[in-house]
Amino acid sequence: MKVEGLPVEGLGKLDLELGEGESLVLGDRGGLASRILQCVAELIRIKDVRIWVKRGTRKLYLAKPDGLHPKWTVEKLLRHFKRIGKLNEALFLHEMNHLGLSVKTRLEELSEEMKVFLFGVLGVAMKVDLILTDAITDIMGAGFTERFLPLLEQKKKNKGSLLIASANPLPLLKLSDRMVLLKDRRVIFNGTIDQLSSFQQVVLPGEAKGIERFRLFSPMKTQSGVNALIADKATLHALKSEYGEDVSAQNVKVEEVIRRLLA
């Protein structure tokens, strides 16, 4: 799958590509990532955006399941998905039994997190090639997300592709092949998790002038100087050439990098 010509601030246009058995996570606390997924799902159109999907690709868009009648039973929810297409019913029933539910359980008896989890499990159980999950792991909560992620991983192993939008991409790190981080409709990172792990934290002298000339991320003024993230050794070398050995650098965890980039 390819998406070409997505309008973003600063960069102008953003292109995305997702191969068979790969996952791409869009980390965004605004609404752009959700709109991208809706565009791929052909629910909306974005001007000048072109989408290329292999002929015969079966895709499924999963978002918060609004509009479900509270009197529906789990069995009726299952039948709803079976009308859409073929699915692995045994997988769903296994997860249902694990939660101590029966097919006669009404949706109104379930928490919001549990409903979203069951909805997600049904999506993974569908025999589709491309799953678009729009912020559902954000709603599930930590416990359900932890149980849901191995199901997504298995989908990948079976050559399914995943395009995921999330305001909190941290739990998705191990699942991700690539990650795009968006803030205020700007792309602040587009690459692999290995590239994210190469970020370092630097501290510059408080009186340092002209730091805007360098590729710094999330600069903050502190008592010890200017604290910022850098993405490559070339930037560190340039900073030390400019400001001398007063520039200190240290490794930083990927989770902290993501938090600061999205803050």
Sequence and secondary structure as in RCSB ss.txt:
>XXXX:A:sequence
MKVEGLPVEGLGKLDLELGEGESLVLGDRGGLASRILQCVAELIRIKDVRIWVKRGTRKLYLAKPDGLHPKWTVE
KLLRHFKRIGKLNEALFLHEMNHLGLSVKTRLEELSEEMKVFLFGVLGVAMKVDLILTDAITDIMGAGFTERFLP
LLEQKKKNKGSLLIASANPLPLLKLSDRMVLLKDRRVIFNGTIDQLSSFQQVVLPGEAKGIERFRLFSPMKTQSG
VNALIADKATLHALKSEYGEDVSAQNVKVEEVIRRLLA
>XXXX:A:secstr
 EEEEEEEBTTEEEEEE  TT EEEEEESSSHHHHHHHHHTTSS  TT EEE  TT  EEEE   TT  TT BHH
HHHHHHHHHS B HHHHHHHHHHTT  TT BGGGS HHHHHHHHHHHHHHB  SEEEEESHHHHH HHHHHHHHH
HHHHHHHTT EEEEEES  GGGTTT SEEEEEETTEEEEEEEHHHHHT EEEEE TT   GGGS  EEEEEETTE
EEEEESSHHHHHHHHHHHGGG EEEE  HHHHHHHHH 
